[in-house]
Amino acid sequence: MSEKVRFPSVVGPELAGAIDLPEGEIRGWGIFVHGFTLGKGSPAASRVSKQLAREGIGMLRFDNLGIGDSDGDWGDGSFTVKVQDTIRAAAMMAERGTPADLLVGHSWGGAAVLAAAAEATGVRAVATIGAPVDPSHVERQYDAVVDRVLSDGSHEWFVGGRTLVLKRAFVEDVRRAHLRDRIGELDLPLLVLHSPTDNTVDIDNAGEIFREARHPRSFVSLEGADHLLTARGQAQRAARIISAWADQYIHGSRPAGDTSGS
């Protein structure tokens, strides 16, 4: 069972989300942040969230600006907007009385949750899947058009069967993003999951994230998984690992009215 929700992006348009409601005993709530041009219906977002819900952790997954069912123009987004909208999502979850204990981010969304966690209302633990240590890692996806974008201000970019408009402000924002300091200052338990056969984001990124982070920190190798977690059972396996790891940080109900991250 899932519940449809909408909330405003920091740049105005409404974002569309789905909350996969927890089955059985409610162990906690969380937010899943999808990858670069993916969406809430991508295999990683959908399958991980639904498996966590089966294990008692209700999960919000939402489409970023101009993606899927969300309003707005994708080109008006940026890494900063993605981070701030993740913080907005946490605020929305707290307002509805289900504060998010857990942030889970896949790929570029993993970088976003690392940057957002310190400001996200109620968060107690963070997990990344196939995340880059540097947000500008995504530039290799649009490197064929980046020079035109910087010279002309914007340029059409065909990706994933659709045409998006990539804007200079987006590229410049990504290049300014400094994630390592955020990782080093993160005062929350962190789980880093990554496949040694990830051909999109090399597993060396996981090692760097792990080294930058403080304890408590954990690393799990997702042997046999591809970057998008499309192989049968791989997303569910990642979810079960996250569920078991997070139990000591989220298990048990909060005191009434408690939306803190303590």
C-alpha positions as CSV (number, residue, x, y, z in Angstrom):
1,M,0.0,0.0,0.0
2,S,1.2,3.5,-0.8
3,E,-0.1,7.0,-0.2
4,K,0.4,9.8,-2.8
5,V,1.7,13.1,-1.5
6,R,2.8,16.4,-2.9
7,F,4.9,19.1,-1.5
8,P,6.6,22.3,-2.8
9,S,10.1,22.4,-4.1
10,V,12.4,25.1,-2.8
11,V,12.1,26.7,-6.2
12,G,8.3,26.6,-6.2
13,P,6.8,23.8,-8.3
14,E,5.2,20.9,-6.5
15,L,7.0,17.6,-6.2
16,A,5.1,14.3,-6.4
17,G,5.8,11.5,-3.9
18,A,4.6,8.1,-2.8
19,I,4.8,6.9,0.8
20,D,5.1,3.1,0.9
21,L,3.3,2.4,4.1
22,P,4.9,0.0,6.7
23,E,3.5,-3.5,7.1
24,G,3.0,-5.0,10.6
25,E,4.7,-3.2,13.5
26,I,5.9,0.2,12.6
27,R,9.6,0.3,13.2
28,G,10.2,3.8,11.7
29,W,10.0,6.0,8.7
30,G,12.5,7.0,6.0
31,I,13.1,8.8,2.7
32,F,14.6,7.4,-0.5
33,V,16.3,9.9,-2.8
34,H,16.7,8.7,-6.4
35,G,19.6,9.1,-8.8
36,F,20.5,11.8,-11.3
37,T,17.8,11.5,-14.0
38,L,15.9,8.6,-12.5
39,G,12.7,8.9,-10.4
40,K,10.6,7.4,-7.7
41,G,9.5,4.6,-10.0
42,S,13.1,3.5,-10.8
43,P,14.0,-0.1,-9.8
44,A,16.2,1.0,-6.9
45,A,13.8,3.6,-5.5
46,S,10.7,1.4,-5.8
47,R,12.0,-2.0,-4.9
48,V,14.2,-0.8,-2.0
49,S,11.4,1.3,-0.5
50,K,8.8,-1.4,-0.9
51,Q,11.0,-4.0,0.8
52,L,11.8,-1.6,3.7
53,A,8.0,-1.1,4.0
54,R,7.5,-4.8,4.2
55,E,10.0,-4.8,7.1
56,G,8.1,-2.1,9.0
57,I,9.9,1.0,7.8
58,G,7.6,3.3,5.9
59,M,9.4,5.1,3.0
60,L,8.7,8.3,1.1
61,R,10.2,8.3,-2.4
62,F,9.6,11.4,-4.6
63,D,10.3,12.7,-8.1
64,N,12.8,15.5,-8.3
65,L,12.0,18.7,-10.2
66,G,10.7,18.1,-13.7
67,I,11.0,14.3,-13.3
68,G,8.1,11.8,-13.4
69,D,5.0,13.2,-11.9
70,S,6.6,16.3,-10.4
71,D,6.0,19.8,-11.8
72,G,8.6,22.2,-13.0
73,D,11.6,22.1,-15.4
74,W,14.4,19.7,-14.7
75,G,16.9,22.3,-16.0
76,D,15.9,24.6,-13.1
77,G,17.2,22.1,-10.6
78,S,20.7,21.6,-9.4
79,F,22.6,19.6,-6.7
80,T,21.8,22.4,-4.2
81,V,18.1,22.2,-5.1
82,K,18.1,18.4,-4.8
83,V,19.7,18.7,-1.3
84,Q,17.3,21.4,-0.2
85,D,14.3,19.4,-1.5
86,T,15.4,16.4,0.5
87,I,15.4,18.7,3.6
88,R,11.9,19.8,2.5
89,A,10.8,16.2,2.2
90,A,12.0,15.5,5.8
91,A,10.1,18.6,7.0
92,M,6.9,17.3,5.3
93,M,7.3,13.9,6.9
94,A,7.7,15.5,10.3
95,E,4.6,17.7,9.8
96,R,2.5,14.7,9.0
97,G,3.5,13.0,12.2
98,T,5.9,10.5,10.7
99,P,9.3,12.0,11.1
100,A,11.9,10.3,8.9
101,D,14.5,8.3,11.0
102,L,16.4,7.2,7.9
103,L,17.7,8.7,4.7
104,V,18.6,6.4,1.9
105,G,20.2,7.7,-1.3
106,H,21.0,5.9,-4.5
107,S,23.8,7.1,-6.8
108,W,23.6,11.0,-7.1
109,G,20.9,10.8,-4.5
110,G,23.4,9.2,-2.2
111,A,25.6,12.3,-2.5
112,A,22.5,14.4,-1.8
113,V,21.5,12.6,1.4
114,L,25.1,13.0,2.7
115,A,24.8,16.7,2.1
116,A,21.2,17.0,3.5
117,A,21.4,14.8,6.6
118,A,22.6,17.4,9.1
119,E,19.7,19.7,8.3
120,A,17.0,17.1,7.7
121,T,14.4,17.1,10.5
122,G,14.4,13.9,12.6
123,V,17.0,11.9,10.8
124,R,18.9,9.3,12.9
125,A,20.8,7.3,10.3
126,V,22.0,7.6,6.7
127,A,22.6,4.9,4.0
128,T,24.0,5.3,0.5
129,I,23.9,2.9,-2.4
130,G,26.4,3.4,-5.3
131,A,27.1,7.0,-4.3
132,P,29.9,9.2,-5.8
133,V,32.1,11.0,-3.3
134,D,32.1,14.0,-5.6
135,P,28.8,15.3,-7.0
136,S,30.6,16.5,-10.2
137,H,31.0,12.8,-11.1
138,V,27.7,13.2,-13.0
139,E,29.5,15.5,-15.5
140,R,30.8,12.5,-17.4
141,Q,27.2,11.8,-18.3
142,Y,26.8,15.1,-20.1
143,D,30.4,15.8,-21.1
144,A,29.5,15.7,-24.8
145,V,27.4,18.9,-24.4
146,V,28.9,20.7,-21.5
147,D,31.0,23.1,-23.6
148,R,27.9,24.2,-25.5
149,V,26.0,24.6,-22.2
150,L,28.8,26.8,-20.8
151,S,29.1,28.9,-23.9
152,D,25.4,29.2,-24.9
153,G,23.8,29.2,-21.4
154,S,21.8,26.0,-22.1
155,H,21.7,23.1,-24.5
156,E,19.4,20.1,-25.1
157,W,20.6,16.8,-23.8
158,F,19.1,13.4,-24.8
159,V,19.2,10.9,-22.0
160,G,17.1,7.9,-20.9
161,G,14.9,8.2,-24.0
162,R,13.9,11.9,-23.4
163,T,15.3,15.3,-24.1
164,L,16.3,17.5,-21.1
165,V,17.6,21.1,-21.1
166,L,20.9,21.3,-19.3
167,K,21.6,24.9,-18.1
168,R,24.9,26.7,-17.2
169,A,23.7,27.3,-13.6
170,F,23.2,23.6,-13.1
171,V,26.7,22.8,-14.3
172,E,28.3,25.5,-12.3
173,D,26.4,24.5,-9.1
174,V,27.5,20.9,-9.4
175,R,31.1,22.1,-9.8
176,R,30.9,24.2,-6.7
177,A,29.5,21.4,-4.5
178,H,32.0,20.2,-1.9
179,L,30.8,17.0,-0.3
180,R,33.8,15.8,1.6
181,D,33.5,18.4,4.3
182,R,29.8,17.4,4.8
183,I,30.8,13.8,5.1
184,G,33.5,14.5,7.7
185,E,31.1,16.6,9.7
186,L,28.3,14.1,9.6
187,D,27.5,13.2,13.2
188,L,25.1,10.3,12.3
189,P,25.5,6.6,11.8
190,L,26.4,5.9,8.1
191,L,26.1,2.7,6.0
192,V,27.8,2.7,2.6
193,L,26.7,0.0,0.1
194,H,28.4,-0.4,-3.2
195,S,29.0,-3.1,-5.8
196,P,32.5,-4.0,-6.8
197,T,31.2,-4.4,-10.4
198,D,29.5,-1.0,-10.5
199,N,30.5,0.3,-14.0
200,T,28.9,3.7,-13.5
201,V,30.3,4.8,-10.1
202,D,33.5,3.0,-9.3
203,I,33.7,1.3,-5.9
204,D,36.7,3.5,-5.0
205,N,34.1,6.2,-4.3
206,A,32.7,4.1,-1.5
207,G,36.1,3.7,0.0
208,E,36.6,7.5,0.0
209,I,33.2,8.2,1.6
210,F,34.0,5.6,4.2
211,R,37.4,7.1,5.0
212,E,36.0,10.6,5.3
213,A,33.2,9.6,7.6
214,R,33.2,9.4,11.4
215,H,32.2,6.3,13.4
216,P,29.8,4.7,13.6
217,R,30.2,3.8,10.0
218,S,29.7,0.5,8.1
219,F,30.5,-0.7,4.6
220,V,28.8,-3.6,2.7
221,S,29.9,-4.8,-0.7
222,L,26.9,-5.7,-3.0
223,E,28.6,-8.5,-4.9
224,G,27.0,-9.2,-8.3
225,A,24.8,-6.0,-8.3
226,D,24.8,-3.5,-11.2
227,H,24.6,0.2,-10.5
228,L,20.8,0.5,-11.1
229,L,20.1,-2.6,-9.0
230,T,18.0,-4.1,-11.8
231,A,19.1,-7.7,-11.4
232,R,16.6,-9.9,-9.7
233,G,16.6,-9.6,-5.9
234,Q,19.4,-7.1,-5.7
235,A,17.4,-4.1,-4.6
236,Q,15.5,-6.3,-2.0
237,R,18.8,-7.6,-0.7
238,A,20.1,-4.0,-0.3
239,A,16.9,-3.1,1.6
240,R,17.2,-6.1,3.9
241,I,20.8,-5.1,4.8
242,I,19.7,-1.5,5.4
243,S,16.8,-2.7,7.6
244,A,19.0,-4.9,9.8
245,W,21.7,-2.2,10.1
246,A,19.3,0.6,10.9
247,D,17.4,-1.4,13.6
248,Q,19.5,-0.2,16.5
249,Y,19.1,3.4,15.4
250,I,15.4,3.6,14.6
251,H,13.7,0.8,16.5
252,G,11.0,1.7,19.0
253,S,8.6,4.5,19.0
254,R,9.6,8.1,19.6
255,P,8.2,10.0,22.6
256,A,5.1,11.9,21.7
257,G,6.0,15.1,19.7
258,D,9.6,14.1,19.3
259,T,10.9,15.1,15.8
260,S,14.5,15.4,16.8
261,G,17.4,13.5,15.5
262,S,18.6,12.5,18.9
